[in-house]
Amino acid sequence: MNLPRLTVAFLAWAMLLAGLTLPTFAPEISNTAILVLMGLALLHLIWVPERRQLLRQPAGWMPLLAGLLLFIAFSLTAKSPLHVAAFLALVHLYMVVPMAGLLTRLGDALTLDRIGLFALAGTAGGAIAAAIDIFVLGSARAGLVNNPIHLAALGLALGFVSLIGIWGTGRLRAIFLLGPILGIVTVYLTGSRGPTVAAAQMLLVAAAAICFSWLPVRTARRAVGSSIAILACIVIFFLVTGVADELTPTGKILSLLRTGVTSDTSTAERLVMYQSALNAFLASPLTGYGLLDYPAAAAAHAPPGVTFPVYAHLHNDIADFAVAGGLFGLLAYGLFLFAPLMGALRARGPLRIPLLYLGGVTTIGYFSMGMTNAVIGLRWQDIVLASVLALIVTLSTRSQGPQA
């Protein structure tokens, strides 16, 4: 009886290692390991007594519903069986419930401190890899183990996941404050502007969660409200003075729309892709063009007289899902994006605030980073998202106690 329990516990901890630690500095190992562990978790789900309870959690069923919508959309536009099977490109996100079933067997050993340590190790590993690339190898932009933007997105996401450890019970909880700092350092070393914008929004979520945890409710509301008002004034100032046009990719795109001139090739390329994506969506708004054909479909609807850049995606999650799956795709994107937040809303008791933080910072972070680059649908980001969702399902179920 002890051997199976020890084996299951080993697999569960290994899954956290593959999902929260390895993606930043060993992405291929992470992907291979997590797929194997997900397969074992799916088989193990047969023996999980709480499987129905896990499946009722929004963070578990929302990705499955999203996958069904993509399957329908891709089936309606399919030119071959491979076009239908393309919905499996997001397979990591369909394995949330099996992953949660494996994590559930850890019981009370799955603490916020330990979750934070796995994520903090991944964040530190990404920051170290980025630092080696810059200061040892002499690269102009960190990207030794992954695409610079992907490395930045992974480091930032895991850095803010690790912050959940401050709600734990360990004596060294303050160490988890390093998570967001190291994530932002990784973003800086990669020179990625999109994650820089996301970091500011994620910091606001983190600050709000901390306020509501350690201040009286009325004081917390005032502090958060005042902070939002101050930030709104700063944003308005930047927009009015034109500072945002130079500092952020979104600002550069808005400036290009207003003036028609930009010195930033990356911004100009993104605008061409976004305009082409809108044209393609309006030409086939219900089902899109399929996951295998959507970049070519966007290129075919490019505005006259422009050169469509050659990329594997459209550098915007909304554009990607809209062109690939039409309205079905947009609904699927919304389900994937809001699954962490909706799942966290089911939590009760002392786990409610830390899980609301985790769900909120994940949803906002993935949305913001997905505005200037593909995030959902890229396997490493999907691994982190699936791991976060599995943790939310597991801990939300635990917080509600046993159900008949």
N, C-alpha and C positions, 0 to 999 in steps of 0.2 A: 504493500500500500504506500510506503514512503517513497519508493523509486518513482512511480508516476508523478507524485506531487512535486518531487524535486526536479524532475524533468520538465514539467509544466512551468515551474517557477523559473528555471534556467531559460526556457524559451521566451518567457515573458520579459525577463530582464534583457535578454539578447535583442528582443524586438525594440525595446526602448533605446538600446545602444544604436541599433541600425537606423531608427527613426528620428532620434533627437541628437545624436552625437556625431555620427559618421558623415552625414550629408555635406558638411562644409569642407572637410579636408580629405575625405575618401568617398566621393560621390558614387563611383561605380561599384565599390564594395557594398556601400549602403543599399543601392538599388538591388543588387543580386541577393543580398542577405534578406532584405525585407520581403522580396517576392517569395523566397523559400519559406520564411516564417509565416507569411500570410497564408500560404497553402496549408501549412501545418495547423494554423489557427482555425482555418475553415473546417478541417477535419475534426479538430478538438471541440468545435462548437456543438457537435452532437451530444457531448456529455456535459454541457454547461446548463445547470438547472435554470439559470436566470435568462436564458437566451430570448424568450419572448419579451421579458421586461426590458432587455437591452434593445431589442428591435423597435420597441415603442418610443424610444428616446429620439427626439428630432435630429440630433446630431448623427444618429444611425440611419434613420429611414430617408432623410432628405437627400443625401448623396445617391441612394439607391433609386429614388424617384427621378433624380436628375439623369442618372444613367439610362433609365427607361425612356425618358423624353429624347435623349440623344439617339438611342437605338431606333425609335420610331422615325425621327427626322432622317437619319442616315439610311434607313430602309426605304423611305419614300423617294430618295434621290439616288439610290445605289445603282451603279453600273456593273457591279460584280459583288460576289460575297465578301471580298476584302473591304469594300466600301461600307458594308454593314458592320463587319467586325471591327471597324475603326473606333467604335465607341469604347472598345477595350483599352484604348490608349490611356484612359483614365482609371485603369483597373485598381490602382492603389486606393482610390476614394470609395470604391465599392466594397472594400474589405474592412470597413470601420467596425462593424458589429463583430465579425470574427476576432479582430484584434482586441476589442473590448472584452470578449469572452475569455481570451487568454489573460488579459490584465486583471480581470475580476478574480482569478484564482490566487492572485497575490494577497488579497484581503487587505488588512490594515498595514501590511508591509509596504504597500504603495502609498508613500507619503508625499506631501508637497515638497519637502526638502529633497527627497531622492529624485523626484521629477526635475526639480530645479538644477540638481547637480549634473544629471545627464545632459540637459540643454546647455548649461554653463560650460561643460567640457567641450561640447560641439562649437559653441561660440568662440571659446578661447582657441580651439584648434583652427578655426577659420581665420581668426585675427593673426595667429602666428604664421599661418601659410601666406597670408597677404603681406605680412611684415617681411618675411624671408624673400618674397618675390621682389619687393621694393628695395630693401636695404642690403640684401646680400647678392641677389642676382641682377639688380640694377634695372629692373623693368620700370617703364614709365607709369604703368598702371597694373595693379595686382590682378592676376588671373592665372596663377600657376596651376591650380587644380580644377578650375572651372572657368566658364565665361565670367568676366568681371561683374556684369550686372547680376547674373545668377548667384555668384558668390556673395555679393552684397545683400541680395534679397534673403538668402539663407541665413547669413550671419545676423542680419537684423531681426528676422522672425524668431530665430532661436534665442537671441539675446533677450527679447522681451518675454518669451516663454519661460526662460530661466528665472525671471523676476517673481514667478509664482512661489518660489521658495521662501520669500520673506513672510509669507503667511504660514510657514511651517512652525515647528516647535524647537528646532535646533538652536544652540547658543550662538552659532556663527551665521545667523540669517542675513546679516548685513552684507555678506560676501556676494549675495545674489544681486545687489545693486550694480555689481560689475558687469552683469549680463548686457543690459542696454548700452553701457559705455563701450564695451568691447565690440558690440554689434555696430555701433556708430563709427568706431575706429575702422572696422572692416569696410564700411561704406565709404569712408573718406579715402582709404588707401586704394580702393577700386575706382575712384573718381566717378561714381554713379550718382546722377542727379535725381532720378526718380525715387530711389530708396531714401535719399536725403529728405525729400518732401514727406515721405511716409514716416520717417523717424520723428519729425515734429508732431505729427498727429498721434503717433503711438505714445509719445511721451505725455501728451495731454491725457490720454486714457489711463496711463499708469499713474499719473499724479492724481487724477480723480478717484481712482480705486483706492489709493493709499489714503487720501483724505477721508473717504467714507469708512475706511477701516479703523482709523485712529483718532478721528475727530467727532464731536457730536454732530448729529445729522444736520441741524440748522447751520452750524458753522461750516460744515463741509459743503453744503449747498451754496453758501455765500462765497466761499473760497473758489469753488469750481466756476460759479457764475461770473465772478469778477475776472478770473483768468480767461474765460472765453471772451468776455467783453474786451479785455486788453488785447488779446490776440486778434480779435476781429478788427480793432482799430489799427493794429500793426499791418495786417493784411491789406486793409483799405489804403493805408499810407503807401505801402509798396506798390499797389496797383496804380494809384493816382500819380505817383512820382516816376513810375516806369522801372523802378528797381527790380520788381518781380520779372520783368521781361528779360533780364539778363541772368537772374539767379536760378530760375526754375525752368524745366522743360515745358511745363504747362504755360508759363508766362511767355516763353519764346513762341509757342504755337499761337497764343492769343495775339501777340505782337505781329506775327506774320499775317494773321487773318486781317488785322487792322490796316497794316501798311503794305502788305504784299512783298516785303523785303526782309531777308534775314541773312546773316553771315554764317549761320550754323547749318551745316549740311544735314546733320542728324535730324534737326527740327524740320527742315524742309521735306526730308524723306518721310518722316512720320505724317506730316500733313497730307502728302500725296496718298499714303496708305489709308488714312482715315477717310479722306474724300472718296477714294475708290471703294472702301468698305461700305460707306453709306449708299453709294450708287448701286453696288451689288446687292445690298440688303433690300433696297426699294424695288429692285427688279425681281427678287424672289423672297418675299418677306416671311412666308410661312415656314418653309423647310430648309432654306439655304441651299448649299451646293455640296455638302458632305465634307468630312474632315480631310480627305485626301486631295480634294480639288479646290478648296476655298482660296488659297493664295493666288492660283491661276484665275479663278473667277473674279477676284478683286482686281487683278491686273487687267483683265478684259474690260472692266468698267472704269478704268482710270480716266481722268479728265483729258481732253484732247491737248496735245502739245507738250505733255510731260513724260518723263521717263520713270516708269514704275520700278522701285528698287527691288532687287532679288533677295528675299529673305524667306525663311521657313514659316514665318507667322507675321501678323500685322502690327506687332508691338503695342497691342492694346487688347485686354481680355474681352471687353464688350464687343469690339470689332471682330475679333476671332470667332466668338460664339455666335454673333449675329450672322456673319457670312457663312460659317460652317453649318449652322443649324436653324437659321431664321428665328422666328418667335419661339420655337421649341428650344433652340439653343440658348436664347436669352433667359428663358425660364429655368433652364438647367443651370446656367451661370448663377442666377439668383439663389437657387437652392444650395449650390456648392458654397457660395459666398456667405450666406447668412446661417448656414448650418451650425457654425461654432457659437454664434450669439444666441440663436434660438435654443440650441441644446443647453447652454449655460443657464438660461432662464428657468429651466426645470429644476435646478439645484435648490436645496433647502438647507437650513441650519448654517453652521460655521463655514461650510464650503461654498456658500452662495456668492459672497463677494469675490473670493479668489477665482472662482470659475467664471463669474461675470466679467472679471478683468481679462481672463484668458480668452474667453469667447469674443469679447469686444475688441481687444487689441489685435486678435487674429483676423477678424472680419475687416476692420478698418485698415490694417496693414496690407492685407492681400488686395483689398480694393484699390488703395492708393498706389501700391507698386504695380498693379495691373493696368494703370492708366497710361503708362509709358513703355510697358514691355509685357510680354506674355508671362503669366505667373501660373494660374490654374491651367492644368493640362501639360505642364512641364514636369517630368517625373520626379525630380528632386524636390521641387516645391510641393508636389502632391504627396510625397512621402512625409514631409513635415506636417502638412495639413491633415493627412489621414491620422498621423500619430496624435496630434492635438485633439482631433475629433474623438478618437478612441478613448483618450484620457477623460474628455468631457462626458462621454457616455458612461464610462466606468464610475467616475466620481459622482455624477448626478444620480445614478442609480443607487449608489451607496448612501448618498445623502437622504434619499427618500425612504430608506429602510426596506425590509422585506414586505412584499405585497402578496396577497392571496391570489 
